[in-house]
Amino acid sequence: MRQLLLGPMKNFVYLVGAQESAEVAVVDPAWSVPAIRAAADADGRRLAAVFLTHHHADHVNGVPELLRQHDVPVYVQRSELEAFDEARRLGSAVRAVGPGDVLTVGRAEVTCVHTPGHTPGSQCLSVRGALLSGDTLFVDACGRCDLAGGDAAQMHDSLHRVLSALPAETVLYPGHDYGPVCVSTLSRERAHNPYYQRPGLEAFLAYRNRPRG
C-alpha cells in the first residue's frame, strides 16, 4: 500500500498490490499522473488497473491521461456510472462492479464494498485487512451528503451497518487528509469519530445536517 498526497484538496491517491507481485492498482487517480507513475516505477511496479471510489472530479481527473499511457480497466460501482460523465468517453475501459465483487490485481484481492451516502455509487475497497474509504469515512469525520445524489440516511446505513460489519482492526485509509492522522483503524473511528457516537438515525441526521458556522 502506498499513500500519495496530491492536489489542492488534500486528496489521497493509493497504489495497492501484493508484495509478491509486480502489478498494482491505482485508486482514485487525480491531480498528477506523473507523480503516480513515478511512485509505481520507484517500487518496480506496473499499473494494471484503476479503481474509483466515486465520480467526483477531484478523485478522477487523472483518469483520461492515465489511460492514454496505460491500457487498463477502470472499475466503477454500477450505480455510479450514470453520474460519471467521463465514462461515456472512456468507453470499453470502464467496467461496472457490484457490491461484494472481488477482483484480483496480481495476487491482491480487492473487494468492492458499496457505501452510498456521499454519492449513490460510492464504494470502499477492502484489501487484506485495509479499507480504502474514499469520501465515505474520514478520520474523525465522514463525507458530505449535501451534493448531488448525496443522502444522509444512506450514509448512516453505510457507516452503522455496512462498515460496522468489518473487523475492528481494519486499517482505514481515507480519501482526503482531513484528520489529525493520515491512517486510522475502524476501532479508533468507532470510539472517537462523532458520526459513530450517534448510532440512532435521528441523532445522526441532526448532527450531519446541523448548521455550519
Buried (B, 14 or more C-beta within 10 A) or exposed (E): BBBBEBBEBBBBBBBBBBEEBEBBBBBBBBBBBEBBBEBBEEEEBBBBBBBBBBBBEBBBBBBBBBBEEBEBBBBBBBBBBEBBEBBEEBEEBBBBBEBEBEBBBBEBEBBBBBBBBBBBBBBBBBBEEBBBBBBBBBBBBBBBBEEEBBBBBBBBBBBBEBBBEBEEEBBBBBBBBBBEEBBBBBEBBBEBBEBBEBEEEEEBBEEBEEEEE
